[in-house]
Amino acid sequence: MEYSPFSRRKFISLTTAVIATGITPAIAKDLQPTAKQVEGPFFPKHKQIDKDADMTNVAGISGKAGGEPLLVKGRVLDTSGNVVANALIDMWQADMNGRYLHEDAPESSPLDQNFQYWAKIKTAEDGSYSVKTIKPAKYAAEEDWQRPPHIHFRIAKRGMRELTTQMYFANEPLNERDKLYLETPAEQRSSITVDVVDGEVTFDIVLVRV
């Protein structure tokens, strides 16, 4: 049976969409936006010069950051599955001792001089990003509240609704007692929870167009 020209054009169009986004059209029509989370009090304030995609090494210092190495990678997409190129990503976190690079950080442990603490990067033309870091430690937010390991993200791009969120690790017991994690509806928590596989996590971020 021969396909009509319309059917062939439609097939080519759909195939192009799949190649461009890596998502089948059936799924691409209805991606769940990544859940929002509060920025938190420890966004870096100081004039950090080195903010590249390797947080395990600080420019001008030969040492490597302590802790469990972790590669965080993924893509930024819109809710239709289209890639979002050149989106600005701020990513910041605690070190292996739960210490942030911030004057009000609750942990009193010394800063890891070999850890970058903050990355500021842009997504590639295919919407992808990749950051070398370490898995952060838990820390005491209040006397009766320990925050689970997590990484902060802020993503901005013209034409998209800016998103601030936090990425959590699956199977962390403290997740189920964390006030901020539990503020996110249960059906949305999968959008901010990742599995570590061979030292890597894939954290795809879905933004809403405005």
VOMIFI-387530 format. One record per residue: residue in three letters; x negated, y negated, z of N, C-alpha, C in turn. Coordinates in steps of 0.2 Angstrom, whole numbers, plus 5000, padded with zeros to 4 digits. Layout:
<recs>
ALAXYZXYZXYZ;...
</recs>
This chain:
<recs>
MET499650065000500050005000499649945000;GLU499749894995499349834995499649785000;TYR499149745003499349685007499449625003;SER499949585005500149525001499549475003;PRO499449424999498949375000499049335007;PHE499749325009499849295016499549345021;SER499749405021499549455026498749455026;ARG498449455020497649455020497449395024;ARG497649335022497449275025497549275033;LYS498149305035498249305042497749355045;PHE497649405042497149455045496449415046;ILE496249385040495549345041495549295046;SER496149255047496149205052496149235059;LEU496449295060496449325067495749355068;THR495449385063494849415064494349365066;THR494349305062493949245064493949225071;ALA494649225074494749205080494449255085;VAL494449315084494149365088493449365088;ILE493149355082492349345082492149285086;ALA492549225085492349165088492449165096;THR492949195098493049195106492849255109;GLY492849315106492749375109493349405113;ILE493849375111494549395115495049415109;THR495349465110495949485106496449435106;PRO496849415100497349365100497849375105;ALA498049445106498549455111498349435118;ILE497749435120497549415126497449345126;ALA497149315121496949245121497549195121;LYS498149225120498749175121498849155128;ASP498649195133498849185139498349205145;LEU497749165144497249175149497449135156;GLN497349165161497449135168496949085169;PRO497149015171496548975172496248995179;THR495648975179495248995185495448955191;ALA495548985197495848955203495448895205;LYS495748845207495448785210495248805218;GLN494648775220494448775227494148705229;VAL494148695235493848625237493148625236;GLU492848565235492148555233491748575239;GLY492048565245491648575251491148515253;PRO490848515259490548455261489748455260;PHE489548505256488848505255488548495248;PHE488948465244488648445237488048405238;PRO487548425234486848385235486948315234;LYS486648275239486648205238485948175236;HIS485448205237484748185236484648185229;LYS484048145227483848135220483448195218;GLN483748255217483348315215483248305208;ILE482548315206482348315199482448375195;ASP482248435198482348495195483048525195;LYS483448525190484048555191484248595185;ASP483648635183483748675177484148745179;ALA484148795174484448855175484148905178;ASP483548895181483148945185483048915192;MET483548935197483548905204483048945208;THR482748995205482249035209481549005209;ASN481448955206480848925205480948845205;VAL480548805209480548735208479948705205;ALA480048665200479548635196479048605200;GLY478348625199477848605202477648645208;ILE478048695210477848745215477848815212;SER477248845214477148915211477548975214;GLY477848965220478149015224478849035221;LYS479149085223479749105221480249105227;ALA480849095226481349085231481449155234;GLY481549155241481749215244482449245243;GLY482549305244483249325244483349375238;GLU483949405237484149455232484249415226;PRO483849425221483849395214484549415211;LEU484849365208485549365205485549325198;LEU485749355193485949315187486649305186;VAL486849245186487549225185487649205178;LYS488049235175488149215167488949225166;GLY489149195160489849195158489949145153;ARG490549135151490749085146491349035149;VAL491348975146491848935148492348935142;LEU493048945144493548955139494148905140;ASP494548895136495248865137495748925138;THR496348905140496848955141497048995135;SER496848965129497049005122496449045120;GLY495949045124495349095123494849055118;ASN494948995117494348955113493848945117;VAL493248945115492648935119492548855120;VAL492248835125492148765127491448755127;ALA491148725121490448705121490248645124;ASN489648635127489448575130489748555136;ALA490048605139490448585146489848575151;LEU489948525155489448515160489548555166;ILE489148595169489248635175488748615180;ASP489048595186488648585192488748655196;MET488148685198488148745202487748735208;TRP488048745214487548735220487748785225;GLN487348795230487448855235486948855240;ALA487048895245486648905251486048955249;ASP485548955253484948995251485049065255;MET484449105255484549165258484649165266;ASN484649105269484749105276485449065277;GLY485749055272486449015273486348945274;ARG485748915272485648845272485748805266;TYR486048745266486148705261485648645261;LEU485548625255485048565254485548505256;HIS485648495262486148435264485948415271;GLU486048355273485848335279486348355285;ASP486948375283487448395287487548475287;ALA487148505284487148575284487148605291;PRO487548655292487648685299487048725301;GLU486748765296486248805298485548765300;SER485248785305484648755307483948785304;SER484048835300483448875298483048825293;PRO482448835292482048795288482248805280;LEU482248745276482348755269481848795266;ASP482148835261481648875256481448825251;GLN480748805252480448755247480448785240;ASN480448845239480448875233481148885229;PHE481648865233482348875230482648805228;GLN482948805222483148745219483848715222;TYR484248755224484848735228485448715223;TRP485248685217485748645213485548655206;ALA485948675202485848675194486348635191;LYS486148595186486548555182486448575174;ILE486848605171486748635164487348625160;LYS487248635153487848635149487948695145;THR488548715144488648775140488448775133;ALA488248825130488048835123488648825118;GLU488448825112488948815107489448875107;ASP489348935110489748985110490148985117;GLY490048935121490348925128489948965133;SER489448995132489049035137488548995141;TYR488449015147487948995151487649045155;SER487049035158486649085162486249045167;VAL486249075173485849045178485549095182;LYS484849085183484449135188484549105195;THR484749145200484749115207484649175211;ILE484849165218484849225222485549225225;LYS485749285228486449295232486349255238;PRO486849205239486749165245487049205251;ALA486749185257486949215263487649185266;LYS487949215271488449195274488249135279;TYR488649095282488449045287489049025291;ALA488948995297489448985302489748915300;ALA490348905298490648845296490948815303;GLU491248855307491448835313491248885318;GLU491448875325491248925330491548995329;ASP492148995326492549055325492649065318;TRP492249035313492349045306491649055303;GLN491549115300490949125296491149125288;ARG490849085284491049085277490649145274;PRO490949175269490649235266490149205261;PRO489749245258489349225252489749195247;HIS489549135244489949105238489449055235;ILE489649035229489348985225489848935222;HIS489648875223490048815221489948805213;PHE490548785210490548765203490948705202;ARG490748655198491148605196490948595188;ILE491548595184491448605177491848545174;ALA491548505169491848445166491748445159;LYS492248425155492148415148492748375146;ARG492648325141493148285139493648325136;GLY494248305137494848345134495048395138;MET494648415144494848475148494948445155;ARG495448475159495548455166494948485170;GLU494548435173493948455177494148505183;LEU493748555184493848605188493248605194;THR493448615200493048625205493248695209;THR492748735209492948805212492348835216;GLN492548895218491948935222492049005219;MET491449035218491449105216491249145222;TYR491649205223491549245228491349315226;PHE491049355230490849425229491349475231;ALA491449525227491949575229491649615235;ASN492149645238491949695244491549665250;GLU491549595250491349565256491849555262;PRO491749585267492249595273492449525275;LEU492049475274492249405277492649375272;ASN492749395266493249365261493949365264;GLU494149425267494749435270494949395276;ARG494449355279494549315284494349245283;ASP494149225277493949165275494549115274;LYS494549055277495149015276495248985269;LEU494748975266494748945259494948995254;TYR494649055255494749115250495549125251;LEU495749135257496449155258496949095256;GLU496749035255497148985252497348995245;THR496949025241497149045235497649105234;PRO498149095231498649155230498349215228;ALA498549275231498249335230498149355223;GLU498649335219498649355211498149315207;GLN497849255211497349215207496649225210;ARG496649275215495949275218495449315213;SER495749355209495249395204494849345199;SER495149285198494849235194494249205197;ILE494149215204493549185207493149235211;THR493249295209492949355213492549395208;VAL491949405209491549445204491249505207;ASP491049555203490649615205489949605203;VAL489449625208488749625206488549695203;VAL488349695197488149755193487449745191;ASP486949785194486249785192485949715192;GLY486149675198485849615199486149555195;GLU486749575192487049515188487849515189;VAL488049455188488849445189489049405182;THR489649425180489949385175490549345177;PHE490449285177490949235179491249195174;ASP491749215170492049175165492549125168;ILE492449065166492849005168493348985163;VAL493948975165494548955161494748895163;LEU494748845158494948775160495648765156;VAL495948705158496548685156496448625151;ARG496748625145496648565141497148505144;VAL496948445143497448385145497648355138;
</recs>
